[in-house]
């Protein structure tokens, strides 16, 4: 009996350790950190949505954060990573270097452009009223010159606050908030599983 308990304990510990090392767990931690920064540093003029699952024409898309204000709609992708990050705005793949080991990652600007278009189609605003933002957190360094909308940690708040032209009126802002609230899918296990399956299938095509 004691042996069985030990086996169950080690299996459970291994599974838990595997989860803590998984990209999904690291992604969730990164989203929480960025969300905390936004909620602490942005005032009531900014309405913050976190972890938004939206329907699209063919499937669904998951957006880390959407911020709505009179200064525009900000669609935000977070990356919780370590090591050195190399890339440029137009490259399809970026490079992550950890102790001389190299890994490739999909350009997060390209990834977030798809998110931005999904939100644009949903709320029916002009693209010049929207901003794409990529925020890195974790023990990483951005080692190449990148556009101002790719930043680290609190730099995301600075980027948002730098936009001071009033692009939307209060009525438009409220309509957009209501639209996102009414269209976002519930964060249920079934919806999340369906979304993950869709993403996996698209990668394998």
Backbone torsions as a table, in degrees:
resi	resn	phi	psi	omega
1	UNK	NA	-43.5	179.2
2	UNK	-61.7	-38.8	179.0
3	UNK	-63.4	-42.7	179.5
4	UNK	-62.0	-41.8	179.0
5	UNK	-63.3	-41.4	178.8
6	UNK	-64.1	-41.6	178.6
7	UNK	-61.3	-46.6	179.2
8	UNK	-61.4	-41.0	179.6
9	UNK	-61.4	-46.9	-177.7
10	UNK	-68.0	-37.1	177.3
11	UNK	-64.1	-44.5	179.0
12	UNK	-63.3	-41.3	179.9
13	UNK	-64.7	-41.2	179.5
14	UNK	-64.8	-41.0	179.5
15	UNK	-64.9	-41.7	179.9
16	UNK	-65.9	-42.3	178.1
17	UNK	-62.9	-40.2	178.2
18	UNK	-62.3	-39.7	179.3
19	UNK	-65.1	-43.3	-179.0
20	UNK	-64.1	-23.2	179.0
21	UNK	-94.7	-3.3	-174.2
22	UNK	-75.4	151.9	177.0
23	UNK	-58.8	-35.2	-178.5
24	UNK	-65.4	-39.8	178.6
25	UNK	-68.6	-45.8	179.1
26	UNK	-61.5	-39.3	178.3
27	UNK	-62.9	-42.7	-179.6
28	UNK	-64.2	-40.6	178.7
29	UNK	-63.4	-43.2	178.8
30	UNK	-62.0	-42.6	178.9
31	UNK	-61.8	-41.1	179.5
32	UNK	-63.6	-41.4	-179.4
33	UNK	-64.4	-45.1	-179.7
34	UNK	-67.8	-40.5	177.7
35	UNK	-59.3	-42.4	179.1
36	UNK	-61.1	-41.5	178.1
37	UNK	-62.2	-46.8	-179.2
38	UNK	-61.5	-46.0	-176.9
39	UNK	-67.2	-28.6	179.4
40	UNK	-83.5	-32.5	-169.9
41	UNK	-102.6	-16.5	-180.0
42	UNK	-104.6	140.4	-176.6
43	UNK	-88.2	-169.1	-174.3
44	UNK	-69.7	-5.9	176.6
45	UNK	-75.6	-7.9	-178.6
46	UNK	-119.9	125.8	177.6
47	UNK	-100.4	123.2	-171.6
48	UNK	-108.6	125.1	170.8
49	UNK	-107.5	133.6	177.3
50	UNK	-115.6	143.0	173.8
51	UNK	49.9	68.6	-174.3
52	UNK	-99.7	121.6	175.9
53	UNK	-103.5	115.8	-175.2
54	UNK	-118.2	145.4	173.0
55	UNK	-76.6	145.2	172.8
56	UNK	-121.9	-174.4	-176.8
57	UNK	-58.7	-43.6	-174.1
58	UNK	-109.1	-22.4	-174.9
59	UNK	-155.4	-133.9	177.6
60	UNK	-137.0	162.9	175.1
61	UNK	-137.8	141.3	179.8
62	UNK	-107.6	126.0	-176.8
63	UNK	-117.6	127.8	-174.6
64	UNK	-62.2	-48.7	-179.7
65	UNK	-149.4	143.3	169.5
66	UNK	-127.6	129.0	177.8
67	UNK	-119.9	127.6	-176.3
68	UNK	-114.8	131.4	178.5
69	UNK	-155.6	174.6	176.4
70	UNK	-67.2	-15.3	-179.2
71	UNK	-90.0	4.7	177.2
72	UNK	124.8	179.2	179.0
73	UNK	-109.4	122.8	-177.7
74	UNK	-105.3	123.6	178.4
75	UNK	-108.5	120.5	-165.6
76	UNK	-122.8	131.6	174.2
77	UNK	-110.0	130.5	177.5
78	UNK	-108.3	147.5	177.5
79	UNK	-132.2	115.7	176.9
80	UNK	-98.7	101.6	-172.3
81	UNK	-138.4	171.2	173.7
82	UNK	-131.3	167.1	179.6
83	UNK	91.0	-167.0	178.0
84	UNK	-96.4	138.1	-179.7
85	UNK	-115.3	124.8	178.7
86	UNK	-119.2	139.4	176.7
87	UNK	175.7	176.6	174.3
88	UNK	-140.7	167.5	-174.8
89	UNK	-59.1	-34.4	-172.4
90	UNK	-97.9	-11.5	-180.0
91	UNK	-68.1	139.1	176.8
92	UNK	-70.8	-38.6	-179.1
93	UNK	-119.5	139.7	172.3
94	UNK	-105.6	169.2	-177.3
95	UNK	-120.9	135.0	174.0
96	UNK	-112.7	129.3	-179.2
97	UNK	-117.6	122.7	177.6
98	UNK	-127.8	109.3	-179.6
99	UNK	50.2	51.9	177.0
100	UNK	71.6	-2.5	174.6
101	UNK	-90.4	134.2	-175.9
102	UNK	-109.1	138.6	177.3
103	UNK	-132.9	149.2	178.3
104	UNK	-104.3	147.8	174.6
105	UNK	-137.6	148.4	179.3
106	UNK	-65.5	135.3	179.2
107	UNK	-51.3	113.6	-176.4
108	UNK	-65.2	-22.9	175.1
109	UNK	-67.1	-41.0	176.4
110	UNK	-66.4	-42.3	178.2
111	UNK	-59.3	-45.0	-176.2
112	UNK	-74.5	-23.1	176.9
113	UNK	-61.5	-39.2	177.3
114	UNK	-63.6	-38.9	177.2
115	UNK	-64.5	-44.2	-179.4
116	UNK	-60.5	-41.7	179.8
117	UNK	-66.2	-36.2	178.2
118	UNK	-64.2	-42.4	178.3
119	UNK	-68.0	-42.3	179.1
120	UNK	-57.0	-45.9	-179.3
121	UNK	-65.7	-30.4	-178.8
122	UNK	-75.0	-45.1	-171.9
123	UNK	-99.0	-6.7	173.9
124	UNK	57.0	56.4	172.6
125	UNK	-118.6	167.6	177.8
126	UNK	-76.0	149.1	-178.0
127	UNK	-63.8	-27.1	178.9
128	UNK	-74.7	-1.2	174.2
129	UNK	-100.8	8.9	-176.0
130	UNK	-127.8	153.8	-179.8
131	UNK	-135.8	134.3	174.3
132	UNK	-96.2	133.4	-177.8
133	UNK	-137.3	133.3	175.9
134	UNK	-116.5	124.4	-178.2
135	UNK	-119.4	120.6	174.9
136	UNK	-92.6	142.9	170.6
137	UNK	-135.4	174.9	-178.4
138	UNK	96.8	-175.2	-176.9
139	UNK	-87.1	66.2	-177.9
140	UNK	-131.3	160.9	176.6
141	UNK	-132.5	134.0	175.9
142	UNK	-85.8	113.4	-167.9
143	UNK	-99.7	-2.1	178.6
144	UNK	-126.4	158.3	178.9
145	UNK	-67.0	126.6	-177.4
146	UNK	-130.4	161.4	179.0
147	UNK	-59.9	162.0	-176.9
148	UNK	-64.7	-18.5	-179.6
149	UNK	-89.8	13.1	168.7
150	UNK	-119.1	117.3	-170.5
151	UNK	-148.2	-176.7	-177.8
152	UNK	-124.6	132.9	172.0
153	UNK	52.5	-120.2	-176.1
154	UNK	-67.7	-11.6	176.2
155	UNK	-60.4	-25.7	177.3
156	UNK	-64.1	-39.1	177.3
157	UNK	-65.6	-43.1	179.6
158	UNK	-60.3	-40.7	179.2
159	UNK	-63.4	-46.1	-179.0
160	UNK	-62.4	-44.5	-178.8
161	UNK	-70.0	-18.2	179.1
162	UNK	-72.7	-16.9	179.8
163	UNK	-88.5	105.7	-172.9
164	UNK	-114.9	-6.8	176.2
165	UNK	-74.3	131.9	179.9
166	UNK	-81.2	106.9	-175.3
167	UNK	-97.1	-18.2	-178.5
168	UNK	-135.1	147.8	173.4
169	UNK	-91.7	171.9	-175.4
170	UNK	-60.3	-35.6	179.1
171	UNK	-66.2	-42.6	177.6
172	UNK	-62.9	-41.8	179.3
173	UNK	-58.9	-45.7	-178.8
174	UNK	-66.5	-38.5	177.7
175	UNK	-63.1	-40.8	179.0
176	UNK	-65.8	-44.8	178.5
177	UNK	-58.6	-46.4	-179.3
178	UNK	-64.2	-37.0	-179.9
179	UNK	-65.5	-45.6	179.6
180	UNK	-64.8	-42.5	179.3
181	UNK	-60.1	-41.2	-175.5
182	UNK	-77.8	-24.9	-174.4
183	UNK	-99.6	-21.7	-178.0
184	UNK	-65.4	142.4	-179.5
185	UNK	-83.1	148.9	177.0
186	UNK	-64.2	144.1	-178.0
187	UNK	-83.8	61.3	179.8
188	UNK	-90.6	162.4	178.8
189	UNK	-60.4	-39.0	-178.9
190	UNK	-65.5	-46.2	179.5
191	UNK	-64.7	-40.2	-180.0
192	UNK	-66.6	-41.5	178.7
193	UNK	-63.7	-42.7	179.4
194	UNK	-61.3	-41.1	179.5
195	UNK	-65.3	-44.3	179.8
196	UNK	-62.0	-40.7	178.2
197	UNK	-63.1	-40.9	179.0
198	UNK	-62.5	-44.4	179.2
199	UNK	-63.5	-43.3	-179.9
200	UNK	-63.0	-42.4	179.9
201	UNK	-64.6	-39.3	-179.6
202	UNK	-67.6	-34.0	179.2
203	UNK	-70.0	-28.4	-176.4
204	UNK	-89.0	-3.7	-180.0
205	UNK	-74.5	NA	NA
